[in-house]
Amino acid sequence: MLGRVEKYLLERIRASGAIHITLVDPEKVMPPQAALIAENSKSSGTSAIMIGGSTFVSQAHLDAVVKAIKRAVRIPTILFPNNVTGISRYADAIWFMSLLNSVDPYFLIGAQILGAPLVKKYGLEPISMGYVIVGEGGTAGIIGKALPVPYSKPELAAAHALAGQYLGMHFIYLEGGSGAKHPVPPEMVRTVKSLINVPLIVGGGIKTKEQALAAVSAGADIIITGNITEDADAKQKVSDIISGIKSSKP
């Protein structure tokens, strides 16, 4: 049975063709700044706020950031945890994910076993996701001990994604890494989307309207951007990217 937030995401995708989600890294912002990012993103048309980073952040600070965002906006807050320390009782939902190309069993299933009782205790909505790190991989690839799939091997990314779908995961996320120099290539997005029939999330290195349009035109259902929210002209950049996503709709 699908939860409220997952239903909301699927309905938004059906209505819009593709959607945007803003990623807020609690390691890089104080609660007031996180609230402002969320407000600006919502006014630009983002559909939800994801909260998470690649390294450790104190539980108290994470909770404060989540609460500040929830006071500021009425769209869903979804945790994007790097570990069990990335779980907050104040969010609406959590990407309950497995890093499919990690060589460390901890990131495949170990952290999930430790985190599952907390998710249940806090009443968070778990949304299953297969997480595949591609290209440069960035900090997430290092911390998660992943073997990033090269951008030149789209068929390998597609095999990972299909395995995730067959394991029952409801979403697949192709992650190019925070601050990646180049976004996930359209050819990789297209190849992955041709094999799966669950929503495809694409993030990492998307900084322009044109890059967002290319990803969505190739088959991405959700575009994630994070680093651009830290720029002085963040609101305009998010607006431009969402404009690119919307322009792909027939």
N, C-alpha and C positions, 0 to 999 in steps of 0.2 A: 504494500500500500504506500503510495507516494505521500510525502509530507507537504505541508503548506508551502514552504519555500521552493521546493523542487517543482511543484505544480506551477507556482508563479513564474519560475524561470522558463519552463516549457511553454506556458501560455504567451509569455513575452516573445519568445523565439517564433512561435507560430504567427503571432500578430505582426511582428516586425521583420521577419526573415533572418535577422541576426541582431544581437544586442551587445552592449558594452558593460563591463564591470570594472570598477576602480579598485585597485589594490593599494592599501595603506600599510606601510611598514612601520610597526610600532617602535622599532628601534631608532627610527629617524625623526619622529615627531613627538611633540608634547600633546596632551589631550586637546587644548584649544585649537592647535594647528590641525589636528586630525578632524575636529568638528568642522572647521572652515573648509578643508579639502572635500569633506563629504557634502557639505552644503553646495559648494560650487559645482561639484560633479553631478549632483542630483539636478541642479538647475540647468545643467548642460545636456541632461538626458540619460545619464548612466542608470542602469537598472538595479544595481546592488553594490554594496561595499564589501570587499574582501579584506580581511585583516590578518597579516602574517608576514614573517621575514625568514631569512635563512639561518640566522644565528640566535643566540639566547637573548631573551628580554625578561625582566622581572615580572612575576605574576601580577603584582600590584599595579605596575605600570600598564601592562596589557589590559587589565580590568578597567583601569581609568580611561584608556583610549577607547575601548569598546563602549563604555557608558557614555562618554562624550559624544561619540558618533550617533548612538541611539537617541540621545537627547536632541541632536541636531536635525536628523532626517527620519523619515518614516519608511524608507526602503529597507529591504532585508540586509542584515549584517551576517556575513558568512566567514567563519574562521578558516584560515589557510595555514595549518600548523606545520612547523618544521620538526616538532617533537611533542611529547606530552606536555611540555611547558607552554605550548602554544594554545592551550585550551582554556577558555574563559566561560564561566557560567552565565555571563550577561549577553552573549551573542544569540542570534536566532537559530543558526545552523552551523554545521561544520563540514568541510569537504573531508569525508572519511576515505583517505586515499592510500594507495600503495605505489611506491616508486618502482615501476616495472623494470627499469634497467639498472637498478642498484645491485652491486655485488655483495652487499651486506644484508643478511636476512632481517636485521633489525628494521630496516626501512621498507622491506617487503611486507612483514607481518608482525615483527616484534613490538614496535611502537604502537601499532594498532591494538594489540592484545592489552598493553598497559593502559591505553587511552580509552578503550571501550567502556569500562565501568564508570569512568568520569563522565563520558558523553551521556550515558544513561542516568547517572545521578543528577546531572545538571539539567536534564530535560532538553538537551540540544537535538536538533534534527540532523541525523547523519545523511549525507548525500554521497553515495559511493562514486569514486573517481579513480581511473587509471592514469597515473602521472608518468609522462615520458619526457626525459630531458634530452634535448637535441642541440646540435650546433656547438657553440662554445660552452654551454652548460652553466657557466658562472659559478657563483658561490654555492648555489643550490646543488650543483653537480658535485662539488668538492665535499660539502658537508654530507650529502646523501650517498657518497661513494658510488656514484653512477658512472657508467660507461656511456657518455653522450653519443647519440646516433648522429653521424656526420650528415650535414645537409645534402651531401651527394648520394646518400643512401635512403631515398624516400620509401623504397619497398621494405626496408628493415623497420623503419618507423611504423609503417602500416601493419607489419606483422606483430609488433608490440601492441599496437592499438587494438587489433582484432583479438589478440589473446586476452586483453583486458575486458573487452566486450563479452567474450565467451565465458570469462570468469564471473560475469554478472554485473560488471561496473556500468553505471548509468551515464557517465560522462568520461570523455578522454581529453586529457590536457597535454598539448605539445608545448613544451616550455623551452624557449631559446636562451633563457638565463637573464636575470636582472641586468639591465644596462647593456645588453648584447649589441655589438656593432652592427649586426645585420639581423633582421627579423627572419622567422621561419619562412623559407621560400614557398611561393605559391604551388610549385610542383609537388613539394612534400605534403602540403595541406590537401591538395587535390588527390594525391595517391592514397593518403590515409582515409579521406572521406569516401573514396570509391569502394572501400572495403568494409566500412562500419555503418551502422544505422542508428547509433546513439549520438547525441550532440557532441560536437568537436569544439574544444576550447583552444585558442591560440594566444600565446603571450610571449613577451621578451623582444625588445628591440623595435617595437612598433611606436614610431614617433610622429608620423605624418598621416594626413588624410589619405594620401595615395597608398601608403603601405597597408592601412586598415582596409581600404577598398579592395586591394589585391588579395588579401587574406580571405575576406568574406566572399569575394567573387570565386575563389578557389574552393570554397566549401566550409569555411569556419562559421560556427553558429554563435560563438561568444568570443569577443576580443577583450583581452585583459591588458590594461596599461597601469603602470605604477610610478616609474621614475619621473615621468613628465609632470606628475602632480607636485613635485618639489620645486619646479621652476617658477620664476616670477610671473610668467604669462601662462600658468598652468590652466586656468579656466578656459582661455581661448584655445589652447592646444587640445584639451579634452573635447571642446565643442567641435573643433575641426575634425577630430578623429571620429566622433559620433556622426558628424555630417557625412563622412566617407562611408561609414557603415550603412547609413540610411540610403545613400545614393545607389547602393548595390541592389536595392529592392526593385523588382520589375514594376 
